[in-house]
Amino acid sequence: MIERLKASALHLGVSIFVAVLSAILVFVFWYPEALAHESNVHNIFILLCISDVVLGPVITLIIFKKQKQQFMRDLSVVALIQLAALLYGLHAVFAARPVYIVYNAGAFDLAYANEMSQENLKKAKNPKYRSLPVFGPHLVAADLPSDSYIAEKIILSAVNGGDDIQHLPEYFSPYEAKKEVVLKNVKPLTNLSSSRLANKEKLNDLQKKYAGQNRQVGYLPLRGTEKKIYVLVDQLTGEFLEISELT
């Protein structure tokens, strides 16, 4: 029994290590800050952890045999099944990751990888927008085309559940070029203090955090999310600060 427990504990340690690396990948590089909560990716990741961290070591405990050769063969099969399940789950999370935060018309829109068609990507004038960022989301700006006919088509498409401006990289431009426009629309963070839905403690923490950096924090809504999430921007420079769920 002691040998069984040792083998299971070793398997558990390796599984936890892999789960931690996966968590960093998901919550730092693919779904940073409030985007993880908004997308409910936590639930998917919990299922991944159950299969990777719990089931594997339990199976090892059950199948352990003193005959090393037979045990190593069985353990290899378990590890391959574990790895396949983990990779399948991570691929599903990766395929639906947020890839762009797009400033447009006084607010930000969130675009997900599974919403961006290859056809639209190929039309991008700037080569860097012809492929999706692996780690993101990236901050960009977009404007409706000056041609009223094309602009109307995009608006009608969005109304009918089709592609909106945030799904059309051909209209993307660097966010830095639109900072002056952003500054005209950004609202001071203090405006939310009077809201009954505002998380007062979180607002106070943010104000203290950025007061120490000599920043005046403003916000704009992030559309395309089920929860109320905001993009925080420096009111003096237009610089992106972070994404936060303030209510």
N, C-alpha and C positions, 0 to 999 in steps of 0.2 A: 504493500500500500504506500509506503514511503517513496518508493521509486515511481509509482504512478503519480503521486502528488508532485514530485520534483519535475517530472516530464510535463505535467499539466501547467505547473507554475512557469516553466521556461517558455512554453507555448504562449501563455498569457502575457508574459513580459514582451515577447516579440510582437504579439498582436497589439498591445497597448502602444508600443513604439510606432508601428505602422499607422495606427489610428490617430496618433498625435501629428504625424507628418501629413496625413490626409486632412486633418482639421486645419492645419496651417494653410494648406493649399486652398481649401474651400473658403475659410472665413477671413483670410488675409488677402489672397490674390484674386479670388473669383467673386465673393460676396462680402465686400468689406462693410464695416459699420452697420448702419440700420438696414442695409439691403438684405442681409441674412435673415433678419427678423421678418421683414416685409414679404420675402419670398417663401417663408416657411421651410427653408432648406434645413433648418434644425431637425425637423421631423424625419426627413430623408436620411440625414446623417446619423440620427439615433438608430434607425433601422440597420444602417451599415455597421455601426458599432456593435449592435447585438449579434450580427452574423460574424463579425470579425473578431471581436474581443471575448464574447461569451461562448458561442457555440463551438468554436475551434478547440479551445482548451478543455471544454466539457467532453467533446468527442475523443480527444487525446486521452483523457482520464479513463474513458470507457474501453478504448481499443488497446490500451497499453499492454504489451507482451514482453516478456523477458528476452525472447528470441529477437535480437537486435535487427537482423536482416528483414524479417517479416514486419516488425514494428516500423522500421524506416520506410518500407514500401507503403504501408497503410497511412503513415503520417504524411508522406509526399502527396498521396491522393487527397487527403483532407486539406493540406495547404494549397493545392491547386484549385480545389473547389472554393476555398476561402478567397483566394486571390481573384478568381474569376468573378465571384459575387461582388467583391470590392471594386474591381475595375468597371464592371457593368454599372454599379451605382454611381461611381465617380463620373463615368461617361455621361450618364443621364443628367447629373448636376452640371457638368461642363457644357452640355449642349443647350441648356436653358439659362446660362449665366447672363447677367447684365453686361453689355459690351460698350454702350455709349450713354453718357448723360449729355443731352443736347439742349442748349439754350435756344429758345425760340419764342418770340412774341411775349416777353415779360415773364416767362417761367421756364422751368427745365422739364424735359421729357426723358423718360427712361426707355431705352431700346434693348431688347433681349436678343441673344444670338439666334434663337429659333424663329425670330420674326424677320431676320435679314436675309432676303433671297439672294442667291448667286447672281441672278439677272440684274438686280439693283446694284450689287457691289461692283459689277463689271462696268457700270455706267459712271462710276466715280471719276471726276476730273483729276483729283489728286491721287496719285498711286498708293499713298499710305492708307487710304480709305477703301481700297479694293479688296482687302482681306480683314477679317475680324481680329481684334486684339486678343491674344491668348490670356493676358493678365489685364484686368481692368476693373471697372469700366473707365474708358477714356472720356475726357471732357472736350466737347466740341460745340460749335454754334451752327445754326442753319437758318436760312431765310427762304421764304416762298419766292419762286421765280418772278421776275418783273412782268413776264408775259401773263396777262390776266386769264387767258384761256387755260394755260397749264396750271396756274395757281388754283383756279376753280376746280379743275379735275382732281387735284390733290386733296382739296377740302372735301369734295364729294366722296372721294375714296375713303377718307378718314371717317366721315359720317356713317358710311355704309359698312364700317368694320374692316376696310382694306388698309393699304399702306398710307401712313401719315408722313409728315416731313422728316421725323426722326428715323424713318426706315429707308430714306433715300439719300445715300452717301454722295450722290452727285451734287447735292446742295450743301454739303458740309464745308465748314471753314474753321480755322483755328479759333479756339475760344478767346485767345489773347486779343484778337482783332476786334472783338465785340465788347470788351470790358467797359467802354464808355457808355454803350447802350445798356448794359447790365446795371450800371450805377444809377441810371435814370429810373430804373424800375424796382431796385432793391428796397426792402422795407426794414426799418430798424427792429432789432430783436425785442426791444421794449414794447412794441405793439402787441406781442403775444402775451405779455404779462397780465393784461386785463381779461384775457380769454378764460372762461370757466373751465375749458378743456385742457388748458396748458398745464404742463408738468412744471410747477413752480420751482421745485428742487433742481431739476435738470437745467432750467433756464438760469438759475442763480449760479450753478456750477460752471456753465458755459461762459457767462459774463465774467466770472472771476478768472477763469482760465485764460481768456483772451485779453482781459484788462492788463494782465501781467505781461502781455506781448505787445502792448500799445496798439491794439486793434479795436476798431469799432465794428461790431458784428451786425450784419444784416442778414436777411433771409429771403428766399423765393421758394414757392412750392415746387415739389417734384411730382409731376404728373405721371400717369401710367402705373401707379401703385395703389394697392387696396387700402393701405393705411396712410395716415397723414404724415408724410415725410417731407423734410425741407432741406434745401441746399443752403448752407451758411457761407456768406461771402463777406469779405472785408469791404466796408462801406467807403473806404478811402481809396483803395486800389482796384477793387473788383476781383481780387484774388480769391480763388476757391479755397475754403477752409475745411469743411467736412460735410457729411450727410448726417442728419439727426432726426429722430422721431421726438418731436417736442410736445405732443399732445397725448 
